[in-house]
Amino acid sequence: MALARADLESLLRVRQLDRTLTTALPQVDPGDERALAPSGISALDARMGGGFPRGQLSELVGLRSSGRTSVLLQTMAAATARGELVALVDALDMLDVGSAAAAGVDLDRLLWIRGHIVTNQGLCRELNQRAIEQAIRAFTLVLQAGNFGLVVFDVAEAPADTVRRLPFTTWLRLQRMVEGSQTACILVGGEPMARSSAGLTLRLTAAADTPSAHGRAGHKFGAKLFDGLEVQARIVRARAREQEEAGVALSTSA
Amino acid sequence: MFSAGSASSAVCSLVAIAQEFSPRYERHRDDLVSIDVSGLTRLLGPARSIGEELRREAAARGVRAHVAVAGTRMAAVLIALASPGLTVIANGEEASALAPLPLALLEKYEVRSTKYESRSDREESAAAARTSDFVLRTSKKWGLRTLGDLASLPTADLVARLGHPAREWQAIARGEDIRPLVPLLEEERFEASLDLEWPIADLEPMSFVLTRLLEPLSTRLERRDRGAAVLHILLRLVTRETTARRLELPSPMRDVRALRTLALLDLEAHPAEAAIDRVTIVIDPTPGRVVQHTLYTRAQPTPEQLSTLLARLGALMGTDRFGAPASVDTDRPGAFAMTPFATEHEGKSRDARAERGEHVGQSPVPSPQSLLSALRRCRQPVPARVAIVDGRPVRVTTDRRGFPGGAVTHCAGPWKTSGEWWVEKSEVRSTKYEGGGSGGSGDSGDGGDRTALSRTSDFVLRTSTPSTPSTRSSPWDRDEWDVSLSDGAVYRVFRDRHADCWFIDAIVD
């Protein structure tokens, strides 16, 4: 089994034996499977070229009920199945542990950091802004510790204006911290926040051509049960400046 | 040196006497100590003077001691057991001095053969006892009466008849040392103190003080192949009070930076009440971790890195806001527990992969395309107004920003769920909406007591943190629906049957 160069250098850095390494960051070979964090969804991984790139900030965006959490939990399950440690900065404390366990996430390998969010903003708008900033600091601490296989920053249900008020340098700083490492970072939100040039954005939308006669497009309702979601996933890569015309169709089951 | 008395206090006295004369001493039994006195001639004089000094010291401590000084440790031990008072044997005359002594003297001495060093202490003692008993009984049958009789036998013939242990017994009878002296090491105390010229009240100068104290301790730990299991920080304040902090470390560590960081984070969370003028650090050592590095598995955070990270997260978020989630054995929707996040995962990773039949480095097979629908749980259920037509919800609205609601395009339900009805209402604490954390467990609950729910505006205004409604079990009884709204989202809503109120419990995403 061939060792990836980046993997070896990362190990040497951990052991503080990297004095002979050059300061230039290694170029990640897209064909190197160890440079990518597979999501565990074969069709999606095939379109992404193997998975989410390690050492880069990637995004998982979409509207509510577009399948973001389902894809995210599957990715976390795949990471823990590989023996990696996963950190989830849950800024709004919305993780459903039952869903995570059902998706196959090894809960012992999941570091769950729960944010403080005031449910009613009103006079507490500043409190929520501070809560997001606190979540960013927790995110930073996790990246500084290093060697997590997957780190997720989840602000999917945060108000868009709260996230937009974060300085743009925040994401640049976080990108610098994760660059060159073996950590895959995923930002989960309602809209794109920031993404590194080598990262990718996975945009999820409800499928418009749901054959089911019941329910809104993308929502599968049977005679008496909610059957799941029909999701369309499109991959946007900044370097190639391209967005796939046809995405990947995914289906969730309740 | 042999104590003729049987008082248990003689044990401590013999050891104390030995410590006064030499750091190299061995305690054979409670009443028998051997001391390496080589090198004391320049201090105390010839061997007889050393012996007399030992007897004087023993007498001063109220111990009747038999002292023997010889060229070999074994000869000195046997002479001390056999002869009262002070006996001095010249170098080279050990065998002749021991020759007239009775063979039964060997029964008084427990021999720990080097051959059994690999066994446990209990097995070692039992094996040695059986061997010595066999050799001595056989020797008596042969008519041997003295150590000289045993020493004069041809060695090869003796070994051929009694086995290899007989060789050691013969060497003892000749006064030869069969193993080197094993000195009794005092338990080393890892402690360092520093008196400050000027009292300090801030953490920044404390960082330098801790580094100065921890560096030599870390070096000593490394020499002894030990790690710190517990870190005690004793701070003497200007008010003459002493504040003690105790940090239990998740894994043995001796890295100065990690220890200093953990200590500073703890002091930051528990600041001293006054300025500090003396800092003492005491470390409880433990054997270090044996870690076998491998380049074939992905690097993971070390226990030191994880410990530091968890300490920093605790200082930032609160110790109850992070950890590893755990499922609980209940039907309560959204129930979970928080457990401490482990700092050691290496062994578990290998074991888990071995159970799956995977080889090191082999990636698991990805799962099929179909996903399970996941929920996003509203830790504090969102109060909602639901319009019902023919028993089915047709419209859901809320006053919560971010939950505009809308017309119900389709719904599925109801599913009736209830539980813990056996919990008496009087046992249920009132809903906690302010401060506090989830502690060791948490669940989403169903919205708390009826009084708060009936006053919706009051419920909303009083909610300050997304804390759990109750830290103890409380009954729930609800009708759940999955509804698809015109805003494009699918929600899990429920009606609390007791309070007759509707809530949004989760978002299907």
Boltz contact constraints between the chains, C-beta under 6 A:
constraints:
  - contact:
      token1: [A, 1]
      token2: [B, 361]
      max_distance: 6.0
  - contact:
      token1: [A, 10]
      token2: [B, 299]
      max_distance: 6.0
  - contact:
      token1: [A, 11]
      token2: [B, 295]
      max_distance: 6.0
  - contact:
      token1: [A, 11]
      token2: [B, 299]
      max_distance: 6.0
  - contact:
      token1: [A, 14]
      token2: [B, 299]
      max_distance: 6.0
  - contact:
      token1: [A, 38]
      token2: [B, 366]
      max_distance: 6.0
  - contact:
      token1: [A, 40]
      token2: [B, 366]
      max_distance: 6.0
  - contact:
      token1: [A, 40]
      token2: [B, 367]
      max_distance: 6.0
  - contact:
      token1: [A, 42]
      token2: [B, 366]
      max_distance: 6.0
  - contact:
      token1: [A, 43]
      token2: [B, 369]
      max_distance: 6.0
  - contact:
      token1: [A, 64]
      token2: [B, 489]
      max_distance: 6.0
  - contact:
      token1: [A, 64]
      token2: [B, 507]
      max_distance: 6.0
  - contact:
      token1: [A, 65]
      token2: [B, 489]
      max_distance: 6.0
  - contact:
      token1: [A, 65]
      token2: [B, 490]
      max_distance: 6.0
  - contact:
      token1: [A, 65]
      token2: [B, 508]
      max_distance: 6.0
  - contact:
      token1: [A, 65]
      token2: [B, 509]
      max_distance: 6.0
  - contact:
      token1: [A, 68]
      token2: [B, 509]
      max_distance: 6.0
  - contact:
      token1: [A, 69]
      token2: [B, 374]
      max_distance: 6.0
  - contact:
      token1: [A, 69]
      token2: [B, 376]
      max_distance: 6.0
  - contact:
      token1: [A, 69]
      token2: [B, 509]
      max_distance: 6.0
  - contact:
      token1: [A, 70]
      token2: [B, 371]
      max_distance: 6.0
  - contact:
      token1: [A, 70]
      token2: [B, 373]
      max_distance: 6.0
  - contact:
      token1: [A, 70]
      token2: [B, 374]
      max_distance: 6.0
  - contact:
      token1: [A, 73]
      token2: [B, 374]
      max_distance: 6.0
  - contact:
      token1: [A, 74]
      token2: [B, 371]
      max_distance: 6.0
  - contact:
      token1: [A, 81]
      token2: [B, 364]
      max_distance: 6.0
  - contact:
      token1: [A, 83]
      token2: [B, 349]
      max_distance: 6.0
  - contact:
      token1: [A, 85]
      token2: [B, 300]
      max_distance: 6.0
  - contact:
      token1: [A, 93]
      token2: [B, 379]
      max_distance: 6.0
  - contact:
      token1: [A, 93]
      token2: [B, 466]
      max_distance: 6.0
  - contact:
      token1: [A, 94]
      token2: [B, 376]
      max_distance: 6.0
  - contact:
      token1: [A, 94]
      token2: [B, 377]
      max_distance: 6.0
  - contact:
      token1: [A, 96]
      token2: [B, 375]
      max_distance: 6.0
  - contact:
      token1: [A, 96]
      token2: [B, 377]
      max_distance: 6.0
  - contact:
      token1: [A, 97]
      token2: [B, 325]
      max_distance: 6.0
  - contact:
      token1: [A, 97]
      token2: [B, 336]
      max_distance: 6.0
  - contact:
      token1: [A, 99]
      token2: [B, 374]
      max_distance: 6.0
  - contact:
      token1: [A, 99]
      token2: [B, 375]
      max_distance: 6.0
  - contact:
      token1: [A, 101]
      token2: [B, 327]
      max_distance: 6.0
  - contact:
      token1: [A, 102]
      token2: [B, 372]
      max_distance: 6.0
  - contact:
      token1: [A, 103]
      token2: [B, 372]
      max_distance: 6.0
  - contact:
      token1: [A, 107]
      token2: [B, 324]
      max_distance: 6.0
  - contact:
      token1: [A, 107]
      token2: [B, 325]
      max_distance: 6.0
  - contact:
      token1: [A, 107]
      token2: [B, 326]
      max_distance: 6.0
  - contact:
      token1: [A, 108]
      token2: [B, 324]
      max_distance: 6.0
  - contact:
      token1: [A, 110]
      token2: [B, 324]
      max_distance: 6.0
  - contact:
      token1: [A, 111]
      token2: [B, 341]
      max_distance: 6.0
  - contact:
      token1: [A, 112]
      token2: [B, 325]
      max_distance: 6.0
  - contact:
      token1: [A, 113]
      token2: [B, 322]
      max_distance: 6.0
  - contact:
      token1: [A, 114]
      token2: [B, 321]
      max_distance: 6.0
  - contact:
      token1: [A, 119]
      token2: [B, 380]
      max_distance: 6.0
  - contact:
      token1: [A, 119]
      token2: [B, 463]
      max_distance: 6.0
  - contact:
      token1: [A, 120]
      token2: [B, 460]
      max_distance: 6.0
  - contact:
      token1: [A, 121]
      token2: [B, 401]
      max_distance: 6.0
  - contact:
      token1: [A, 137]
      token2: [B, 316]
      max_distance: 6.0
  - contact:
      token1: [A, 138]
      token2: [B, 316]
      max_distance: 6.0
  - contact:
      token1: [A, 141]
      token2: [B, 312]
      max_distance: 6.0
  - contact:
      token1: [A, 145]
      token2: [B, 301]
      max_distance: 6.0
  - contact:
      token1: [A, 145]
      token2: [B, 305]
      max_distance: 6.0
  - contact:
      token1: [A, 145]
      token2: [B, 309]
      max_distance: 6.0
  - contact:
      token1: [A, 147]
      token2: [B, 299]
      max_distance: 6.0
  - contact:
      token1: [A, 147]
      token2: [B, 300]
      max_distance: 6.0
  - contact:
      token1: [A, 147]
      token2: [B, 301]
      max_distance: 6.0
  - contact:
      token1: [A, 214]
      token2: [B, 410]
      max_distance: 6.0
  - contact:
      token1: [A, 215]
      token2: [B, 410]
      max_distance: 6.0
  - contact:
      token1: [A, 215]
      token2: [B, 484]
      max_distance: 6.0
  - contact:
      token1: [A, 216]
      token2: [B, 409]
      max_distance: 6.0
  - contact:
      token1: [A, 216]
      token2: [B, 484]
      max_distance: 6.0
  - contact:
      token1: [A, 219]
      token2: [B, 484]
      max_distance: 6.0
  - contact:
      token1: [A, 219]
      token2: [B, 490]
      max_distance: 6.0
  - contact:
      token1: [A, 221]
      token2: [B, 410]
      max_distance: 6.0
  - contact:
      token1: [A, 221]
      token2: [B, 412]
      max_distance: 6.0
  - contact:
      token1: [A, 225]
      token2: [B, 412]
      max_distance: 6.0
  - contact:
      token1: [A, 226]
      token2: [B, 412]
      max_distance: 6.0
  - contact:
      token1: [A, 226]
      token2: [B, 482]
      max_distance: 6.0
  - contact:
      token1: [A, 228]
      token2: [B, 373]
      max_distance: 6.0
  - contact:
      token1: [A, 251]
      token2: [B, 370]
      max_distance: 6.0
  - contact:
      token1: [A, 252]
      token2: [B, 371]
      max_distance: 6.0
  - contact:
      token1: [A, 252]
      token2: [B, 373]
      max_distance: 6.0
  - contact:
      token1: [A, 253]
      token2: [B, 370]
      max_distance: 6.0
  - contact:
      token1: [A, 254]
      token2: [B, 373]
      max_distance: 6.0
